[in-house]
């Protein structure tokens, strides 16, 4: 029996199969629905079967039942024969009851393997869906010739060759990643100032809290009250005082997130985390998150910092500076601030990588603003073919290829378009291609790897949006 992958989208368009029986590869077939038990949620799944195998699932179920009985009967029969023959062939020293029982049990048990292999060949496995992920469903239980024919029929036709007059002039998107010195100076000053202020607050407050909580047990419930109060105090500035006290949304948002933090602390207690450790985590994570969201990420984006080293330094050095200032003030005195060094190291790595991603965002050469990213979709085409099409400016040849919205399957590619919301066709347009490769421990998890970015002329945006229209956003009138 063989397996192969089926594009389930083709089930909506009619018969995706060659005229070959899925069991014997004979011609003259008709489509037979796969029972829901074996379809694994793939609606409308049918397979071609010849008249001889039209009731294949019924035959397989019957043979499986008979085969199971024959396996058990065969094991019992062989065990009985061994029981009778063992005294006749065993050596004198093995002429014991224990040896007789052991030989009967082992030979009877191992006889299930050859009998089971024969019965499996006779009964066969049902035609079924082994796995369903994205657009692909893995079909098992078919014969090898049918699987080969189905794979050949599924190979997409080559993209059409287009004339020179409908090609766009394209180049690799490789802009200069420079930032004016005055902007870098402002970013450094803001980073140091914000980290210093937040670090000073953590140091002073941490030492005071350590004095207040001296003598408390690790799971003292007063830590839980402190945790809720500190979480709410960090959240209120994020939402804004007016939003919290003048709107229901702000108040509910603060209450919901604070409740979530409190719930996580209670659940963590069941896994051995004390309330004091949970409180220390919230106490230290608050300023680190505030710095990452309100300072580093915000100003790297607002001031258009496109120097990767400077952006990454702002996200990484800020948490480390914050932890250093807190240590200078509070040192190793008792208090929740003692968890800051470890959490700051983690925040430095995350913040640096995030700001690096922000700095590498494509931008418009006309207005210097950031480009907006839109995922066009996944394409069931080979990477080499799609890369050639995009890099040669032949995006028009994709007119007959329909992308799908689900996550790209292994072997497919994914296409994004970056355009300027302000300049539109008068600005920069960047097409970005990703390849979906196998990853994870099992090498079955789809992982997207960037293939490249290509700069298109602004006029290409109109063509791209006609080929792949953006989603319609409905705006409710007041």
Buried (B, 14 or more C-beta within 10 A) or exposed (E): BBEBBBBBBBBEEEEBBBBBBBBBBBEEBEEBEBBEEBBBEBEEBBBBBBEEBBEBBEBBBEBBEEBEEBBEEBBEBBBEBBBEEBEEEBEEEBEEEEBBEEBBEEBBEEBBEEBBEBBBEEBBEBBBBEEBBBBBBBBBBBBEBBBBBBBEEBEEEEBEEBEEEEBBEBEEBEBEBEBEEEBBEBBBEBBBEBBBBBBBBBBBBBBEBBEEBEEBEEBBEBBBEBBBEBBBEBBBEBBEEEBBEEEEEBBEBBEEBBEEBBEBBEEBBEEEBBBBBBBBBBBBBBBBBBBBEBBBBEBBBEBBBBBBEBBBBBBBBBBBBBBBBBBEBBEEBBBBBBBBBEBBBEBBEBBBEBBBEBBBBBBBBBBEBBBBEBBBBBBBBBBEBBBEBBBBBBBBBBBEBEBBEBBBBBBBBBBBBBBBEEBBBEBBBBBBBBBBBEBEEEEEEBBBEEBBBBBBBBEBBEBBBEBBEEEEEEEEEE
